[in-house]
Amino acid sequence: MSPVKRVLVLYGGRSAEHEISVISARAICKALDPEKYSIVLVGIDRNGCWQFNGSDISALNQKVVVEQESCVVHIDVNSGHLVDRAGQFVEGAEFDVVFPVLHGPYGEDGTLQGLLELARIPYVGSGVAASALAMDKRLSRLVFEALGFPQAAYIAIDHGRWLDQRAVLISRIEEELGYPVFVKPANLGSSIGISKAKNRAQLLEAFDKASLYDNKVLIEENVDNARELECAVLGTGSDINVSGIGEILPGAEFYNYEAKYVDDCAELIIPADLTAEIVSRVQDLSVRAFGALGCSGLARVDFLFSDQKGLLINEINTMPGFTPVSMYPKLWEYDGIKYQELISHLVHLAFDQYHKHAERYNMHV
């Protein structure tokens, strides 16, 4: 029997998706096969402070609050180990691979991935460039646009430019997009900070709200009667698998944070009622988007579909939610891959990707 691998589960984080990360981590830890893996927990609070929690999964019952200086740790890039503030190795903190269950900025955007690359540590998910591109909806949309992928019309605006040219930009939005429009932070997920603006007053309010989360804001056209479709991608290199298609019925005006996690009013339909042609197109675009950004391990690709506009790619998430109501694991479960098997496969892919990377750069493993 192979020796048990120690999985460092990083959770929490500085982003507005902190609570979702904790819920995802809780589900993942319960699903890690104890015959294959042991758990090392490190929570990151909203200030970016790392707290070593050993294997105590009860720490996952609440958001991360670092209260004891003795628990504060960080990854030393030279040794690849967890060390304390004095640089001393932390007893019981040995690990073989990292599962960064972090959503949004400072976790899913390439920053953490860069740290792990410097420390030569295997980790689950996409690398630096792919994570950064996917997190920034403006950049990923430019890539999709260059490849001819169908998208909803949008305008990207920096906060500073908004302050200097607000009247001109409002006129452009009203002329090119009209009302209603969706206003969202370019770098965030879980539908946090998103508003639907039906007039100029609401647009001003929505922009201010989105600007609380990011300096870059996307204004998107409304697609009437759009269906929200999602597809899961799993694998690395040439071995890529794609799931069936799921559909979200928001239970609200749109699929916002409350509909996802608070009100429990959203309904997930798996499989979505679509023609074989549309299913094939969604799957094809999902795989192509995954490859175009250079993703690896996993991703969830989101689409809009309407009779008027057809199929539109919306965004790609390199660390989708793993909560009990999350679409990514549910899609694979419907296709016959149980949650525990999915988590084990993702950890296996992390090692596989690391060894390929090591061989490519003649690193010692």
C-alpha positions in Angstrom: 0.0 0.0 0.0 1.3 3.5 -0.9 2.2 5.7 2.1 -0.5 8.2 3.2 0.0 11.6 1.7 -0.3 14.7 3.8 -2.6 17.3 2.2 -2.3 20.9 3.3 -5.8 22.4 3.0 -5.5 26.2 2.7 -8.8 27.9 3.3 -10.4 31.2 4.3 -8.5 34.1 2.7 -8.6 37.8 2.3 -11.3 38.0 -0.3 -15.0 38.6 0.1 -15.5 34.9 -0.6 -14.0 33.9 2.7 -17.0 32.1 4.1 -17.6 30.2 0.9 -14.0 29.0 1.1 -14.5 27.7 4.6 -17.6 25.8 3.6 -15.8 24.3 0.6 -12.9 23.3 2.7 -15.1 21.6 5.2 -16.7 19.4 2.5 -13.3 18.6 1.0 -11.8 17.5 4.3 -14.7 15.2 4.9 -14.2 13.7 1.5 -10.5 13.1 1.7 -10.0 9.3 1.9 -8.3 8.6 5.2 -6.7 5.5 3.8 -4.8 7.7 1.3 -4.6 11.1 2.9 -4.1 12.9 6.2 -5.1 16.5 6.7 -3.0 19.5 7.6 -5.2 22.6 8.1 -4.1 26.2 7.6 -6.7 28.9 7.8 -6.0 32.4 6.4 -7.9 35.3 8.1 -9.2 38.4 6.4 -5.9 40.2 7.1 -3.9 37.5 5.3 -2.6 36.0 8.5 -2.0 32.2 8.3 -3.0 30.0 11.3 -1.9 26.4 11.7 -4.8 24.2 13.0 -3.1 20.8 12.8 -5.7 18.2 11.7 -8.5 19.7 13.8 -11.4 19.9 11.4 -13.6 21.6 14.0 -11.7 24.8 13.1 -13.8 24.7 9.9 -17.0 25.3 11.7 -16.4 29.1 11.6 -14.6 31.8 9.7 -10.8 32.2 10.4 -9.9 34.5 13.2 -6.2 34.4 14.2 -6.1 35.1 18.0 -2.8 33.4 19.1 0.5 34.6 17.8 1.9 31.1 18.5 -0.3 29.7 15.7 0.9 32.1 13.0 2.8 30.4 10.2 3.9 30.8 6.6 5.5 28.8 3.8 9.3 29.2 3.6 10.1 29.4 -0.1 13.6 27.9 0.4 12.6 24.8 2.3 8.9 24.4 1.2 8.0 23.9 4.8 5.6 25.6 7.2 7.6 27.7 9.6 6.6 30.0 12.5 7.4 33.7 12.9 10.9 32.9 14.0 11.5 30.8 10.9 11.4 27.6 12.9 9.9 24.4 11.4 6.4 23.8 12.8 6.1 20.4 14.4 3.3 18.2 12.9 3.0 20.5 9.9 4.8 18.3 7.3 2.8 18.1 4.0 3.2 16.7 0.5 0.7 18.7 -1.5 -1.4 21.8 -1.1 -5.2 22.0 -1.8 -5.7 25.8 -2.0 -9.5 26.0 -1.4 -9.4 29.7 -1.8 -11.9 31.6 -4.0 -11.3 35.1 -5.4 -8.3 37.4 -5.0 -5.2 36.4 -3.0 -5.9 32.7 -3.6 -7.5 32.0 -7.0 -5.8 34.8 -8.9 -2.2 33.5 -9.3 -0.7 35.1 -6.2 -0.7 32.0 -4.1 0.2 29.8 -7.0 3.3 32.0 -7.5 4.3 31.4 -3.9 3.9 27.6 -4.2 5.8 27.6 -7.5 8.7 29.4 -5.8 8.7 26.9 -3.0 8.4 24.0 -5.5 5.3 22.6 -3.9 2.7 20.4 -5.7 -0.7 22.0 -5.6 -4.2 21.4 -6.9 -5.4 23.6 -9.8 -4.2 25.9 -12.5 -0.8 27.7 -12.5 0.0 31.4 -12.2 -0.9 32.7 -15.6 -4.1 30.7 -16.1 -5.3 31.6 -12.6 -4.6 35.3 -13.1 -6.3 35.3 -16.6 -9.4 33.5 -15.4 -9.8 35.6 -12.3 -9.7 38.9 -14.3 -12.8 38.8 -16.4 -11.6 41.6 -18.6 -8.4 39.7 -19.5 -10.1 36.4 -20.0 -12.7 38.1 -22.2 -10.0 39.6 -24.4 -8.6 36.1 -24.9 -12.0 34.7 -25.8 -12.6 37.7 -28.1 -9.3 37.0 -29.9 -10.4 33.4 -30.5 -13.8 34.4 -31.7 -15.8 33.0 -28.8 -19.3 34.4 -28.6 -19.8 36.8 -25.6 -22.3 39.4 -24.3 -21.4 43.0 -25.1 -19.5 44.7 -22.3 -17.5 47.8 -21.3 -14.6 47.6 -18.8 -13.9 50.7 -16.8 -11.2 51.5 -14.3 -12.3 53.3 -11.1 -10.0 56.3 -11.8 -11.3 56.7 -15.3 -14.8 56.6 -14.0 -14.1 59.4 -11.6 -12.5 61.5 -14.4 -14.9 60.8 -17.3 -18.1 59.7 -15.7 -20.5 61.6 -17.9 -18.8 60.4 -21.1 -18.8 56.8 -19.9 -22.4 56.9 -18.8 -23.4 58.2 -22.2 -21.4 55.4 -23.9 -23.0 52.8 -21.7 -26.5 54.0 -22.4 -25.8 54.3 -26.2 -24.0 51.0 -26.6 -25.6 48.7 -24.1 -28.8 50.4 -22.9 -30.7 49.5 -19.7 -30.8 47.2 -17.9 -27.1 46.3 -17.5 -25.2 44.1 -15.1 -22.4 45.7 -13.1 -19.7 43.5 -11.6 -16.2 43.6 -10.2 -13.7 42.2 -12.7 -11.9 40.2 -10.1 -14.3 38.3 -7.9 -16.7 35.4 -7.8 -19.7 34.0 -6.0 -21.8 36.8 -7.6 -20.5 39.2 -4.9 -20.7 42.8 -5.7 -23.0 42.3 -8.8 -26.0 44.5 -9.4 -28.6 44.8 -12.1 -29.1 48.5 -13.0 -32.3 49.5 -14.7 -31.6 53.2 -14.9 -28.9 55.8 -14.5 -29.4 56.2 -10.7 -29.1 52.5 -10.2 -26.0 52.4 -12.5 -24.2 55.0 -10.3 -25.1 53.0 -7.2 -24.1 49.7 -8.8 -20.7 51.1 -9.9 -20.0 52.3 -6.4 -20.9 48.9 -5.0 -18.7 47.0 -7.5 -15.8 49.4 -6.8 -15.7 48.3 -3.2 -14.3 45.0 -4.4 -12.1 45.8 -7.3 -10.6 48.8 -9.1 -11.8 47.4 -12.5 -15.6 47.1 -13.2 -17.4 45.4 -16.0 -20.7 46.7 -17.4 -22.5 44.0 -19.4 -25.5 44.0 -21.6 -28.6 42.3 -20.3 -29.5 39.2 -22.3 -33.3 38.8 -22.2 -34.6 35.4 -21.0 -31.1 34.0 -20.7 -30.6 30.5 -19.3 -27.6 30.1 -17.1 -25.6 27.0 -18.0 -22.5 25.5 -16.4 -20.0 22.9 -17.5 -17.2 21.2 -15.5 -13.7 20.4 -16.9 -11.3 18.0 -15.3 -7.7 17.0 -16.3 -4.4 18.2 -17.4 -2.4 18.3 -20.6 -4.0 16.2 -23.4 -6.1 14.2 -20.9 -9.1 16.5 -20.5 -12.6 15.4 -19.5 -15.7 17.4 -19.8 -19.0 16.9 -17.9 -22.6 17.1 -19.0 -24.3 20.5 -18.7 -26.1 21.9 -15.7 -28.6 24.7 -15.6 -29.3 27.2 -12.7 -32.8 28.4 -12.0 -31.9 31.4 -9.8 -35.2 31.8 -7.9 -34.4 35.5 -7.8 -34.0 38.2 -10.5 -30.5 36.8 -11.1 -28.1 34.3 -9.6 -26.7 36.5 -6.8 -24.8 35.6 -3.6 -28.0 35.4 -1.6 -29.7 33.1 -4.1 -26.6 30.9 -4.1 -25.8 30.6 -0.4 -28.3 32.4 1.9 -31.9 32.0 0.7 -31.4 28.5 -0.8 -33.9 29.5 -3.5 -31.8 28.5 -6.5 -32.5 25.2 -8.3 -29.8 23.2 -10.1 -31.0 21.2 -13.0 -28.7 18.3 -14.1 -28.7 17.5 -16.9 -30.0 20.7 -18.5 -32.8 20.3 -21.1 -30.8 21.0 -24.2 -30.5 19.7 -27.7 -27.5 17.4 -28.4 -26.1 20.2 -30.6 -26.1 22.8 -27.8 -24.6 20.3 -25.4 -21.8 19.6 -27.8 -21.2 23.3 -28.4 -21.0 24.0 -24.7 -18.6 21.2 -24.1 -16.4 22.2 -27.0 -16.2 25.8 -25.9 -15.5 24.7 -22.3 -12.5 22.6 -23.4 -11.3 25.3 -25.8 -11.6 28.0 -23.1 -9.8 25.7 -20.6 -6.9 25.3 -23.1 -6.8 28.9 -24.2 -6.1 30.1 -20.7 -3.7 27.3 -20.0 -5.8 25.8 -17.2 -5.0 22.6 -15.5 -6.7 20.3 -12.9 -10.1 21.8 -12.8 -12.4 24.6 -13.9 -16.1 25.4 -14.2 -17.1 27.3 -17.4 -20.3 29.4 -17.3 -22.5 30.3 -20.2 -25.7 32.3 -21.1 -28.1 30.9 -23.6 -31.1 32.5 -25.2 -33.2 32.3 -28.3 -32.2 35.8 -29.3 -28.4 35.7 -28.6 -27.7 32.0 -28.8 -24.8 30.6 -26.7 -22.5 33.1 -25.0 -19.5 32.2 -22.9 -19.6 34.2 -19.6 -16.6 33.3 -17.5 -14.3 30.5 -16.3 -13.5 29.6 -12.6 -10.3 27.8 -11.8 -11.3 27.0 -8.2 -15.1 26.6 -8.3 -17.1 26.1 -5.1 -17.0 22.7 -3.5 -19.9 23.4 -1.1 -22.8 20.9 -0.8 -24.8 23.0 -3.2 -22.0 23.7 -5.7 -22.5 22.8 -9.4 -18.9 21.5 -10.1 -19.0 18.4 -7.9 -22.7 17.8 -8.6 -22.0 17.7 -12.4 -19.3 15.0 -11.9 -21.5 13.1 -9.5 -24.2 12.9 -12.1 -21.6 11.6 -14.5 -20.6 8.8 -12.1 -17.6 10.4 -10.3 -18.5 10.5 -6.5 -17.3 13.5 -4.4 -14.6 11.5 -2.6 -13.3 10.0 -5.9 -13.2 13.5 -7.5 -11.1 15.0 -4.6 -8.7 12.1 -4.8 -8.3 12.5 -8.5 -7.6 16.3 -8.2 -4.8 15.5 -5.7 -3.4 12.9 -8.0 -3.5 15.5 -10.9 -1.6 17.9 -8.7 1.3 15.4 -8.2 1.2 14.5 -11.9 1.4 18.1 -13.0 4.2 18.8 -10.5 6.4 15.9 -11.8 5.9 17.0 -15.4 6.9 20.5 -14.5 9.9 19.2 -12.6 11.1 17.1 -15.5 10.6 20.0 -17.9 12.9 22.3 -16.0 15.3 19.6 -14.8 14.3 20.2 -11.2 15.3 17.7 -8.5 12.2 16.0 -7.1 
